[in-house]
């Protein structure tokens, strides 16, 4: 039976039918513009490099090309650059993010890139105040999942955290480029890996000498502290987990509780449930989730803003054209030609090289004779899967909820149509609400809503609120947003009233549509697909994070690497491991 959005929840002060909605971002057809019949103009300007896509990968490529004073053009189909790194300033001056929310502490090369784009002091300037993560599961809040609430959650959470950190210490969770490092975890799904954790922890427990176990049990009996060494830290974790598992009457793994949260996370960050993504992709993402993370009031959009400013100051300035969807790219014997929409005209521009920083899945459509030039790469791309995504910025009267930055939501009636998490937008600007918000009468939730296959049907009735088309039209985007807001009222409003004495009062919703934005890196992606996805095709190099994981850090790394490979061909004085002012050697793979 279709859901009808009329019921009001306790503690709600809004008539859902009167909330105004707006949509940002193009639909799926915006990636494949029809240029038939349009006037064509050949630009007189010639560039060293044209970059297709103004997301983080494209902008980062522009930064490193501009350092060598090359003539660069960046083409972006949307009205603004940044891609998923998107921010917002409301009419009354409140700053919030509406895309990729944060980044993590990383290795030397990533830190050097952050330094070069004006975020080098992030560890002191941009840490997210704890509790960064809260879990709202079946009506109960657990603030600070991996610290404050760890002992209150089922034992599977502590076991998961222990084994995640142990396998990272053992070198099983590499950094970029993942495809050139330890690939052990790429042969299984995230859910398979998580469900293998109890056996691994049990084997570590079995290796502890009996006299150490006896001493631990005696310390518990005497109610005195036990001094754990590195190996014996597993003692309380395994024994608590095993006791809970026995109470489950023979449950095979006992990891179901933590798996519910990991399914939410995999949907949000990696495009699908834990049984559809590579354990390597998941582990690379999640190892940083249990540590300090970093962001700005704009989210990761601050990185894009900084890069646009740097590109504008470059000599020569890097030219950025927005609302300029690329329609076709031709490889030529001495370079490439790119055709793009400019109003009601098609302009053709020549370059020595192209950096393709759009989604890899678009390459066969946009690059002429792509399948003939690289059939293996075309075959890999034909099998890639993408998830559509919506990020809803929900404007509120006041600030009804202040306990956490990011709240993950798993209800008793959870389905894959639901949103995954809600960020309290002014958490950053107020240092976790330690200082007053800019306006006491205006708060914002940023709601993260991956669009699962459950939403799609071959034929949608216009009045079916739980069905959208593959086009992902404005009407579809509003359907998804209305469902998300309806679920906010169902799940959050009673809790707000009961725990905080506040009402959920929604004044407007802006839904940000991100079609085919998150690629799904399944098992084998890094062992096989990634090397094909990154390899050049003629005069075209590739920079999108589709090569690795759909992450902020991956986009920066791939943009830098594409620029480095172009420079190896354009500037014979350039050395990939001796970049100007760099203190570290680059890990960029060389594409000959």
C-alpha positions as CSV (number, residue, x, y, z in Angstrom):
1,X,0.0,0.0,0.0
2,X,1.4,3.4,-0.9
3,X,2.5,5.7,1.9
4,X,0.3,8.8,2.2
5,X,2.1,11.8,3.7
6,X,-0.7,13.2,6.0
7,X,-0.2,11.7,9.4
8,X,1.3,14.0,12.0
9,X,3.7,12.7,14.6
10,X,3.8,13.7,18.2
11,X,6.0,16.7,18.7
12,X,5.7,17.9,15.1
13,X,4.7,21.5,14.6
14,X,4.5,21.3,10.8
15,X,1.9,20.5,8.2
16,X,3.9,18.3,5.9
17,X,1.7,19.2,2.9
18,X,2.6,22.9,3.2
19,X,6.4,22.5,3.1
20,X,8.0,24.2,0.1
21,X,10.6,22.0,-1.8
22,X,13.3,23.0,-4.4
23,X,15.7,20.9,-6.4
24,X,19.3,21.6,-7.3
25,X,21.4,19.6,-9.8
26,X,20.7,18.0,-13.2
27,X,18.9,14.7,-13.9
28,X,20.6,11.6,-15.5
29,X,20.0,13.0,-19.0
30,X,22.1,16.1,-18.3
31,X,25.2,13.9,-18.7
32,X,24.3,13.1,-22.3
33,X,23.4,16.4,-24.0
34,X,21.8,16.3,-27.4
35,X,23.7,18.7,-29.7
36,X,22.0,17.7,-33.0
37,X,21.0,20.8,-35.0
38,X,23.0,23.3,-32.8
39,X,25.4,25.8,-34.3
40,X,29.0,24.7,-34.0
41,X,31.8,27.2,-33.4
42,X,35.5,26.3,-33.3
43,X,37.3,28.3,-30.6
44,X,40.5,30.1,-31.7
45,X,42.0,29.5,-28.3
46,X,44.1,26.4,-27.9
47,X,44.9,25.0,-24.5
48,X,47.6,22.8,-23.1
49,X,45.0,20.8,-21.2
50,X,41.2,20.7,-21.1
51,X,39.8,19.2,-17.9
52,X,36.3,17.6,-18.2
53,X,34.6,17.9,-14.9
54,X,34.9,20.5,-12.2
55,X,34.7,18.3,-9.2
56,X,37.5,17.8,-6.7
57,X,39.5,15.6,-9.1
58,X,39.3,18.1,-11.9
59,X,40.1,21.1,-9.7
60,X,43.1,19.3,-8.1
61,X,44.4,18.5,-11.6
62,X,44.1,22.2,-12.4
63,X,46.0,23.2,-9.3
64,X,49.1,21.1,-10.2
65,X,49.0,22.0,-13.9
66,X,48.8,25.7,-13.0
67,X,51.9,25.4,-10.9
68,X,53.8,24.8,-14.2
69,X,52.1,27.8,-15.8
70,X,50.1,25.8,-18.4
71,X,47.1,27.1,-20.2
72,X,44.2,25.1,-18.8
73,X,40.4,25.1,-19.3
74,X,38.0,23.4,-16.9
75,X,34.5,22.5,-18.2
76,X,31.7,21.8,-15.7
77,X,28.1,20.9,-16.6
78,X,26.6,22.2,-13.4
79,X,26.2,25.9,-12.5
80,X,28.9,25.5,-9.8
81,X,32.1,23.6,-9.5
82,X,33.0,21.3,-6.7
83,X,30.8,18.3,-7.6
84,X,29.9,16.5,-4.4
85,X,31.9,19.0,-2.4
86,X,29.1,21.5,-2.1
87,X,28.2,24.1,0.5
88,X,25.4,26.6,1.1
89,X,24.9,30.0,2.6
90,X,21.3,30.8,3.5
91,X,19.7,34.2,3.0
92,X,20.3,34.9,6.7
93,X,24.0,34.0,6.5
94,X,24.0,30.4,7.9
95,X,26.7,28.3,6.4
96,X,26.2,24.6,5.9
97,X,27.4,21.7,3.7
98,X,25.2,19.8,1.3
99,X,27.5,17.2,-0.1
100,X,30.6,15.2,1.0
101,X,30.8,16.1,4.7
102,X,34.3,15.6,6.0
103,X,37.8,14.2,5.4
104,X,40.2,12.1,7.5
105,X,43.8,12.2,8.7
106,X,45.9,10.6,6.1
107,X,49.4,9.8,4.8
108,X,52.2,12.1,3.7
109,X,51.1,12.6,0.1
110,X,47.5,13.4,1.0
111,X,48.6,15.9,3.6
112,X,50.9,17.6,1.1
113,X,47.9,18.0,-1.3
114,X,45.8,19.5,1.6
115,X,48.7,21.9,2.3
116,X,48.8,23.0,-1.3
117,X,45.1,23.8,-1.3
118,X,45.1,25.8,1.9
119,X,44.0,23.1,4.4
120,X,47.4,22.1,5.8
121,X,46.5,23.1,9.3
122,X,43.3,20.9,9.4
123,X,44.4,18.9,12.4
124,X,44.3,22.0,14.6
125,X,41.7,24.1,12.7
126,X,39.1,21.6,11.6
127,X,38.6,18.6,14.0
128,X,35.0,17.6,14.4
129,X,34.0,18.0,18.0
130,X,32.9,14.8,19.8
131,X,30.5,13.1,19.8
132,X,31.0,13.0,16.1
133,X,28.7,10.0,15.6
134,X,25.5,8.9,17.3
135,X,23.5,5.8,16.6
136,X,19.7,6.1,16.8
137,X,18.6,2.5,16.6
138,X,15.0,1.4,17.3
139,X,14.2,4.6,19.2
140,X,17.3,4.7,21.4
141,X,20.2,7.1,21.1
142,X,23.8,6.0,21.5
143,X,26.0,9.1,21.4
144,X,29.7,8.6,20.6
145,X,29.4,5.1,19.1
146,X,33.1,4.1,19.3
147,X,33.9,5.7,22.7
148,X,31.2,7.0,25.0
149,X,28.6,4.3,24.1
150,X,30.8,1.4,23.1
151,X,30.2,-0.5,26.4
152,X,26.4,0.1,26.1
153,X,26.1,-1.3,22.6
154,X,26.2,-5.0,21.8
155,X,29.6,-6.7,22.1
156,X,29.8,-7.0,18.3
157,X,30.7,-3.3,18.2
158,X,33.7,-3.6,20.4
159,X,34.8,-6.8,18.6
160,X,34.5,-5.0,15.3
161,X,36.5,-2.0,16.4
162,X,39.2,-4.2,17.9
163,X,39.7,-6.3,14.8
164,X,39.5,-3.3,12.4
165,X,42.3,-1.7,14.2
166,X,44.3,-4.9,14.5
167,X,44.1,-5.6,10.7
168,X,45.1,-2.0,10.0
169,X,48.1,-2.5,12.3
170,X,48.9,-5.6,10.4
171,X,49.1,-3.7,7.1
172,X,45.9,-5.1,5.5
173,X,44.3,-1.7,5.0
174,X,46.4,0.4,2.5
175,X,46.2,4.0,1.3
176,X,46.1,5.3,-2.2
177,X,46.7,3.9,-4.7
178,X,44.9,0.9,-3.3
179,X,45.4,-1.1,-6.5
180,X,49.2,-1.0,-6.0
181,X,49.2,-2.1,-2.4
182,X,48.0,-5.0,-0.2
183,X,44.9,-6.5,-2.0
184,X,44.1,-9.3,0.5
185,X,40.7,-7.9,1.4
186,X,39.6,-7.3,-2.2
187,X,38.5,-10.9,-2.7
188,X,35.5,-10.7,-0.4
189,X,32.6,-8.4,0.4
190,X,32.5,-6.2,3.5
191,X,29.8,-8.3,5.1
192,X,31.9,-11.5,4.6
193,X,34.9,-9.8,6.1
194,X,32.9,-8.6,9.1
195,X,31.3,-12.0,9.7
196,X,34.8,-13.5,9.7
197,X,36.0,-11.3,12.5
198,X,34.8,-13.4,15.4
199,X,36.9,-16.4,14.3
200,X,39.9,-14.1,13.9
201,X,39.4,-12.7,17.4
202,X,38.8,-16.1,18.8
203,X,42.2,-17.3,17.4
204,X,43.9,-14.3,19.0
205,X,42.2,-15.2,22.3
206,X,43.3,-18.8,22.1
207,X,46.9,-17.7,21.7
208,X,46.9,-16.0,25.2
209,X,48.5,-18.2,27.8
210,X,46.2,-19.7,30.4
211,X,48.0,-18.1,33.3
212,X,47.2,-14.7,31.8
213,X,43.6,-15.5,31.5
214,X,43.5,-16.8,35.1
215,X,45.1,-13.6,36.3
216,X,42.5,-11.5,34.4
217,X,39.6,-13.5,35.8
218,X,41.1,-13.2,39.4
219,X,41.4,-9.4,38.9
220,X,37.7,-9.3,37.9
221,X,36.8,-11.3,41.0
222,X,38.8,-9.1,43.3
223,X,37.5,-5.9,41.5
224,X,41.0,-4.6,40.8
225,X,42.5,-3.2,37.7
226,X,44.2,-5.7,35.3
227,X,47.2,-4.4,33.3
228,X,46.6,-5.4,29.7
229,X,49.5,-5.8,27.3
230,X,49.0,-5.6,23.5
231,X,48.0,-9.2,23.2
232,X,45.8,-9.5,26.2
233,X,43.5,-6.6,25.2
234,X,41.4,-9.1,23.4
235,X,40.4,-10.9,26.7
236,X,37.4,-8.8,27.8
237,X,36.3,-8.3,24.2
238,X,36.1,-11.9,23.2
239,X,34.6,-13.1,26.5
240,X,31.8,-10.5,26.5
241,X,31.1,-11.3,22.8
242,X,31.0,-15.0,23.4
243,X,28.6,-14.6,26.3
244,X,26.3,-12.6,24.2
245,X,26.5,-15.0,21.3
246,X,25.6,-17.9,23.5
247,X,22.5,-16.0,24.6
248,X,21.5,-15.7,21.0
249,X,20.9,-19.5,21.0
250,X,23.3,-20.5,18.3
251,X,23.4,-17.5,16.0
252,X,26.1,-18.3,13.5
253,X,28.1,-15.1,13.7
254,X,26.6,-12.8,16.3
255,X,27.6,-9.7,14.2
256,X,24.1,-8.8,13.2
257,X,23.9,-5.7,15.4
258,X,27.0,-4.0,14.1
259,X,26.2,-5.2,10.6
260,X,23.0,-3.1,10.7
261,X,25.1,0.1,11.2
262,X,27.7,-1.0,8.6
263,X,24.9,-1.5,6.1
264,X,23.9,2.1,6.7
265,X,27.4,3.2,6.3
266,X,28.1,1.3,3.1
267,X,24.9,2.6,1.6
268,X,25.8,6.2,2.5
269,X,29.5,6.1,1.5
270,X,29.9,3.3,-1.0
271,X,26.5,3.1,-2.8
272,X,25.1,-0.2,-1.6
273,X,24.8,-2.6,1.4
274,X,27.8,-4.3,2.9
275,X,27.2,-7.5,0.9
276,X,27.8,-5.6,-2.4
277,X,31.1,-3.7,-1.7
278,X,34.7,-4.8,-1.6
279,X,36.0,-5.3,2.0
280,X,39.0,-3.4,0.9
281,X,37.0,-0.3,-0.1
282,X,35.0,-0.5,3.1
283,X,38.1,-1.0,5.3
284,X,39.9,1.9,3.7
285,X,36.9,4.1,4.4
286,X,35.9,2.9,7.9
287,X,39.3,2.7,9.6
288,X,39.2,6.5,9.7
289,X,35.6,6.7,11.1
290,X,36.8,5.5,14.5
291,X,39.3,8.3,14.7
292,X,39.1,12.1,14.6
293,X,37.7,13.5,11.4
294,X,37.8,17.0,9.9
295,X,35.6,19.4,8.2
296,X,34.6,23.1,7.9
297,X,31.2,24.8,8.2
298,X,31.0,24.3,4.4
299,X,31.9,20.7,4.6
300,X,34.5,19.6,2.0
301,X,33.2,22.5,-0.2
302,X,35.9,24.6,1.4
303,X,38.5,22.6,-0.5
304,X,36.8,23.5,-3.8
305,X,36.4,27.1,-2.8
306,X,40.1,27.4,-1.9
307,X,41.1,25.8,-5.2
308,X,38.9,28.1,-7.3
309,X,40.6,31.1,-5.6
310,X,44.1,29.6,-6.3
311,X,43.2,28.9,-9.9
312,X,42.0,32.4,-10.4
313,X,45.3,33.8,-9.1
314,X,47.4,31.4,-11.3
315,X,49.6,32.7,-14.1
316,X,48.0,32.3,-16.5
317,X,44.7,32.1,-14.7
318,X,43.0,28.7,-15.2
319,X,39.7,29.3,-17.1
320,X,36.6,27.7,-15.6
321,X,33.4,27.4,-17.6
322,X,30.2,26.3,-15.7
323,X,26.9,25.2,-17.3
324,X,29.1,23.7,-20.0
325,X,28.3,20.1,-20.5
326,X,30.8,18.2,-22.6
327,X,29.1,16.4,-25.6
328,X,32.0,14.7,-27.4
329,X,35.8,14.2,-27.2
330,X,37.9,13.3,-30.2
331,X,41.5,12.0,-30.0
332,X,43.7,13.4,-32.7
333,X,47.2,12.5,-33.8
334,X,48.6,15.7,-32.1
335,X,46.1,16.2,-29.3
336,X,42.4,16.2,-28.7
337,X,39.2,18.2,-29.5
338,X,36.4,18.7,-27.0
339,X,32.9,19.8,-27.9
340,X,30.8,21.4,-25.2
341,X,27.5,23.2,-24.8
342,X,27.7,27.0,-24.4
343,X,24.1,28.3,-24.2
344,X,22.5,27.3,-27.5
345,X,25.7,26.7,-29.3
346,X,28.3,24.0,-29.4
347,X,31.9,25.1,-29.1
348,X,34.9,23.0,-30.1
349,X,38.2,23.6,-28.4
350,X,41.6,22.0,-29.1
351,X,44.1,20.9,-26.5
352,X,47.4,18.9,-26.3
353,X,45.9,16.7,-23.6
354,X,42.5,16.1,-21.8
355,X,42.0,15.1,-18.2
356,X,38.7,13.2,-17.9
357,X,37.5,14.0,-14.4
358,X,33.9,13.1,-14.9
359,X,32.4,9.7,-14.0
360,X,34.2,6.8,-15.7
361,X,30.9,5.4,-16.8
362,X,30.4,8.4,-19.1
363,X,33.6,7.8,-21.1
364,X,32.2,5.4,-23.7
365,X,29.5,8.0,-24.5
366,X,31.6,11.0,-24.7
367,X,34.9,9.8,-26.1
368,X,34.7,9.0,-29.8
369,X,35.7,5.4,-30.8
370,X,36.4,4.6,-27.1
371,X,35.6,0.9,-27.3
372,X,37.8,0.5,-30.3
373,X,40.7,2.3,-28.8
374,X,40.6,0.5,-25.4
375,X,38.2,-2.5,-25.5
376,X,39.4,-3.9,-22.1
377,X,38.7,-0.6,-20.4
378,X,35.3,-0.3,-22.2
379,X,34.4,-3.8,-20.9
380,X,35.3,-2.9,-17.3
381,X,33.2,0.3,-17.5
382,X,30.2,-1.5,-19.1
383,X,30.0,-3.6,-15.9
384,X,30.3,-0.7,-13.4
385,X,27.4,0.1,-11.2
386,X,26.5,3.5,-9.9
387,X,24.1,4.8,-7.2
388,X,22.1,7.9,-7.4
389,X,22.1,10.1,-4.3
390,X,20.1,13.0,-2.8
391,X,21.3,15.3,0.0
392,X,18.4,17.2,1.6
393,X,19.0,20.4,3.4
394,X,16.1,20.8,5.8
395,X,15.5,24.2,7.2
396,X,14.0,24.3,10.7
397,X,12.5,26.6,13.2
398,X,15.1,26.7,16.0
399,X,17.5,23.9,17.0
400,X,15.5,21.0,18.3
401,X,18.5,18.5,18.4
402,X,22.0,19.3,19.6
403,X,23.6,16.1,21.0
404,X,25.8,15.1,18.0
405,X,27.3,16.0,14.6
406,X,26.2,13.0,12.6
407,X,23.3,10.7,13.6
408,X,22.9,7.3,12.0
409,X,19.3,6.0,11.9
410,X,18.1,2.4,11.9
411,X,14.4,2.1,12.8
412,X,12.4,-1.0,13.7
413,X,10.7,-0.7,10.4
414,X,13.9,0.2,8.4
415,X,14.0,-0.3,4.7
416,X,16.5,0.6,2.0
417,X,14.3,3.5,0.9
418,X,15.2,5.3,4.1
419,X,17.9,7.9,4.5
420,X,21.0,6.8,6.3
421,X,22.2,9.7,8.5
422,X,21.5,13.3,9.5
423,X,24.1,15.9,10.1
424,X,23.3,18.7,12.5
425,X,24.5,21.5,10.3
426,X,25.7,24.1,12.8
427,X,27.6,21.6,14.9
428,X,30.8,22.9,13.3
429,X,30.2,26.6,13.5
430,X,29.2,26.4,17.2
431,X,32.0,23.9,18.2
432,X,29.4,21.3,19.2
433,X,26.9,24.0,20.4
434,X,29.4,25.2,23.0
435,X,28.9,28.7,21.5
436,X,25.5,30.1,20.4
437,X,24.3,29.5,16.9
438,X,24.2,32.4,14.5
439,X,20.4,32.4,14.7
440,X,18.4,30.9,17.5
441,X,15.3,30.7,15.3
442,X,16.9,28.9,12.3
443,X,18.5,25.5,12.3
444,X,19.4,23.1,9.5
445,X,19.6,19.3,9.1
446,X,21.6,17.8,6.2
447,X,20.0,14.5,5.4
448,X,22.0,11.9,3.4
449,X,19.8,9.8,1.2
450,X,21.3,7.2,-1.2
451,X,18.7,6.0,-3.6
452,X,18.5,2.2,-3.5
453,X,17.1,0.0,-6.3
454,X,13.9,-0.4,-4.2
455,X,12.9,3.0,-5.5
456,X,12.8,2.2,-9.2
457,X,10.1,0.5,-11.2
458,X,9.7,0.1,-14.9
459,X,6.4,2.1,-14.9
460,X,5.7,4.6,-12.2
461,X,2.2,6.0,-11.5
462,X,2.5,9.7,-11.1
463,X,0.8,9.5,-7.7
464,X,2.9,6.6,-6.3
465,X,5.1,8.3,-3.6
466,X,7.5,5.3,-3.5
467,X,8.4,5.0,-7.1
468,X,10.8,7.0,-9.3
469,X,12.0,6.8,-12.9
470,X,15.5,6.2,-14.1
471,X,15.6,9.7,-15.4
472,X,15.6,10.9,-11.7
473,X,13.5,14.0,-12.7
474,X,12.7,17.0,-10.6
475,X,9.4,15.3,-9.6
476,X,11.3,12.2,-8.7
477,X,13.8,14.1,-6.5
478,X,10.9,15.8,-4.7
479,X,9.2,12.4,-4.1
480,X,12.4,11.2,-2.4
481,X,12.8,14.4,-0.4
482,X,9.1,14.2,0.8
483,X,9.6,10.6,1.9
484,X,12.7,11.6,3.8
485,X,11.0,14.4,5.6
486,X,8.0,12.2,6.4
487,X,10.4,9.7,8.0
488,X,12.1,12.5,9.9
489,X,8.7,13.3,11.5
490,X,7.9,9.6,12.2
491,X,11.3,8.8,13.8
492,X,12.7,12.0,15.2
493,X,9.7,14.1,16.3
494,X,8.6,11.8,19.2
495,X,12.1,11.5,20.4
496,X,12.7,15.3,20.3
497,X,9.5,15.9,22.4
498,X,10.3,13.1,24.9
499,X,14.0,13.7,25.5
500,X,14.5,17.4,24.8
501,X,11.0,18.9,25.0
502,X,11.4,20.4,21.5
503,X,9.3,20.3,18.3
504,X,10.4,19.4,14.8
505,X,9.2,22.3,12.7
506,X,10.3,22.2,9.1
507,X,10.1,25.5,7.1
508,X,11.5,24.5,3.7
509,X,13.6,21.7,2.0
510,X,16.2,22.1,-0.7
511,X,17.1,18.7,-2.2
512,X,20.4,18.3,-4.0
513,X,20.3,15.7,-6.7
514,X,23.5,13.8,-7.5
515,X,22.8,11.2,-10.2
516,X,25.3,8.4,-10.9
517,X,27.5,10.0,-8.3
518,X,28.7,7.0,-6.2
519,X,30.3,4.1,-8.0
520,X,30.0,0.7,-6.4
521,X,33.5,-0.9,-5.9
522,X,32.7,-4.6,-5.5
523,X,35.1,-7.4,-4.8
524,X,37.9,-7.5,-7.4
525,X,37.6,-3.8,-8.2
526,X,41.2,-3.0,-7.0
527,X,42.7,-6.3,-8.1
528,X,41.4,-6.0,-11.7
529,X,39.3,-3.0,-12.6
530,X,41.2,0.0,-11.1
531,X,44.3,-0.4,-13.3
532,X,42.1,-0.4,-16.5
533,X,40.1,2.6,-15.2
534,X,43.1,4.7,-14.7
535,X,45.0,4.0,-17.9
536,X,45.1,6.7,-20.6
537,X,43.3,6.5,-23.9
538,X,45.3,8.3,-26.6
539,X,45.7,11.9,-25.3
540,X,43.2,11.5,-22.5
541,X,44.1,10.8,-18.9
542,X,41.6,9.9,-16.1
543,X,41.2,11.5,-12.7
544,X,37.9,10.6,-11.2
545,X,37.7,8.8,-7.8
546,X,35.9,6.0,-9.7
547,X,39.4,4.6,-10.1
548,X,39.5,3.8,-6.4
549,X,36.9,4.6,-3.7
550,X,34.2,7.3,-3.9
551,X,36.1,9.5,-1.4
552,X,37.3,13.1,-0.9
553,X,40.9,11.9,-0.5
554,X,40.7,9.6,-3.6
555,X,39.5,12.5,-5.8
556,X,42.4,14.8,-4.7
557,X,44.9,12.0,-5.2
558,X,43.6,11.0,-8.7
559,X,43.5,14.7,-9.8
560,X,47.0,15.2,-8.7
561,X,48.2,12.0,-10.4
562,X,46.5,12.8,-13.7
563,X,48.2,16.2,-13.7
564,X,51.5,14.6,-12.9
565,X,51.2,12.2,-15.8
566,X,50.3,15.0,-18.2
567,X,53.3,17.0,-17.0
568,X,55.6,14.0,-17.7
569,X,54.6,14.4,-21.4
570,X,54.4,18.2,-21.6
571,X,57.4,19.3,-19.4
572,X,60.5,17.2,-19.7
573,X,62.0,18.9,-16.6
574,X,59.2,17.6,-14.4
575,X,60.0,14.7,-12.1
576,X,57.0,12.9,-10.5
577,X,58.9,12.3,-7.2
578,X,60.5,15.8,-7.1
579,X,57.6,18.3,-7.3
580,X,58.3,21.9,-6.3
581,X,58.1,22.4,-2.5
582,X,57.0,18.7,-1.9
583,X,58.5,17.0,1.2
584,X,57.4,13.5,0.2
585,X,57.7,11.2,-2.8
586,X,54.5,10.8,-4.8
587,X,52.8,7.4,-5.1
588,X,51.2,8.3,-8.4
589,X,51.2,5.4,-10.9
590,X,52.8,6.4,-14.2
591,X,50.6,5.9,-17.2
592,X,52.9,5.6,-20.3
